[in-house]
Amino acid sequence: MLAGIMAFTGGSLAQKVVHVQLAPQKIGFAPAGSKLPADGYIQLHLKGIGKGKSYSEVSGEFLRDPNHQALAQQRQSLFMGETLRGMLLNAWGWGTLGNWARVTGIVLVAISVIVFIIPLLAASRRSSTVGTRASEPAAVAEAV
């Protein structure tokens, strides 16, 4: 029961932290949905900006020619895009982890309640059966 409560509380905390991080940026989608924009929309635009090259490839070219303005702009855009993508994926990961922890907490609490109720039901059944069996020998003795 305690593990379930702790998992649910931890999951709720993780989801609250994700919300607190996204709300000031006015990101209005659910944390679980942030993987799609990060992997789809942002990644697609980053490939277009770098013409298929990664930030590290463009940055390496820029370091060889620091006066190349187009490379400087591509490098900066790729850096900002990859940073945003990383932040959104981080928020998605923690939001997903928090959601799974909450679900796990609910399942653990439900299992612990069931495990607690089973012995109670067995004890009440046993006590009702013992009362019935105690009266059986007297009924048999009267019949003889």
C-alpha positions in Angstrom: 0.0 0.0 0.0 2.8 2.4 1.0 4.7 1.7 -2.3 1.5 2.4 -4.3 0.9 5.7 -2.4 4.6 6.7 -2.9 4.5 5.8 -6.6 1.3 7.8 -7.2 2.7 10.8 -5.2 6.0 10.6 -7.2 4.2 10.4 -10.5 2.0 13.4 -9.6 5.1 15.4 -8.6 6.8 14.5 -11.9 3.8 15.7 -13.9 3.5 18.9 -11.8 7.2 19.7 -12.5 6.7 19.2 -16.2 3.6 21.5 -16.1 5.6 24.1 -14.2 8.4 24.0 -16.8 6.0 24.2 -19.8 3.4 26.7 -18.5 5.7 29.8 -18.5 6.6 29.1 -22.1 2.9 29.0 -22.9 3.2 25.4 -24.3 -0.4 24.3 -24.2 -0.2 20.7 -25.2 -0.1 17.8 -22.8 3.4 16.6 -21.8 2.6 13.2 -23.3 2.1 14.8 -26.7 5.3 16.8 -26.8 7.2 13.9 -28.4 5.4 14.3 -31.7 6.2 18.0 -32.3 9.8 17.4 -31.1 10.4 14.3 -33.3 8.2 15.4 -36.2 7.8 19.1 -36.7 11.0 20.4 -35.2 13.2 17.6 -36.6 11.8 18.1 -40.1 12.6 21.9 -39.9 16.1 21.2 -38.6 16.8 18.9 -41.5 15.6 21.7 -43.8 17.8 24.4 -42.1 20.9 22.3 -42.2 20.1 20.7 -45.6 20.2 17.3 -44.0 23.3 18.0 -41.9 23.4 17.9 -38.1 24.3 20.7 -35.8 27.8 19.2 -35.2 28.4 18.9 -38.9 27.4 22.5 -39.6 29.3 23.7 -36.5 32.4 21.9 -37.7 32.1 23.7 -41.1 31.6 27.0 -39.4 34.7 26.6 -37.3 36.8 26.0 -40.4 35.3 29.2 -41.9 34.1 31.5 -39.1 33.3 34.4 -41.5 30.7 32.5 -43.5 27.4 34.2 -42.4 25.1 31.5 -43.8 26.8 28.8 -41.8 26.7 31.1 -38.7 22.9 31.5 -39.1 22.4 27.8 -39.8 24.6 26.9 -36.8 22.6 29.2 -34.5 19.2 28.0 -35.8 20.3 24.3 -35.5 21.6 24.9 -31.9 18.4 26.6 -30.8 16.2 24.0 -32.6 18.1 21.0 -31.1 17.9 22.7 -27.6 14.2 23.1 -27.9 13.8 19.6 -29.2 15.8 18.2 -26.3 13.8 20.2 -23.8 10.5 19.0 -25.2 11.7 15.4 -25.3 12.9 15.7 -21.7 9.5 17.1 -20.6 7.8 14.2 -22.6 10.1 11.6 -20.9 9.4 12.9 -17.4 5.7 13.3 -18.1 5.5 9.8 -19.4 7.4 8.5 -16.4 5.1 10.4 -14.0 2.1 9.0 -15.8 3.4 5.4 -15.5 4.2 6.0 -11.8 0.7 7.2 -11.1 -0.8 4.2 -12.9 1.5 1.9 -11.1 0.6 3.5 -7.8 -3.1 3.0 -8.4 -2.5 -0.7 -9.4 -0.4 -1.3 -6.3 -3.0 0.3 -4.0 -5.7 -1.8 -5.6 -3.7 -5.0 -5.2 -2.9 -4.2 -1.6 -6.6 -3.6 -0.8 -7.4 -7.0 -2.4 -4.7 -8.7 -0.5 -6.0 -7.2 2.7 -9.6 -8.1 2.0 -9.0 -11.8 1.1 -7.8 -12.8 4.6 -10.7 -10.9 6.2 -13.2 -12.7 4.0 -11.5 -16.0 4.7 -11.7 -15.3 8.5 -15.3 -14.4 8.4 -16.2 -17.5 6.3 -14.2 -19.6 8.7 -16.0 -18.2 11.8 -19.4 -18.8 10.2 -18.4 -22.4 9.3 -17.1 -23.0 12.8 -20.4 -21.9 14.3 -22.3 -24.3 12.0 -20.0 -27.2 12.8 -20.3 -26.7 16.6 -24.0 -27.3 16.4 -23.7 -30.4 14.2 -22.5 -32.8 17.0 -25.5 -31.9 19.2 -27.9 -32.5 16.4 -26.3 -35.9 15.7 -26.4 -36.8 19.5 -30.1 -36.0 19.6 -30.8 -38.2 16.6 -29.2 -41.2 18.3 
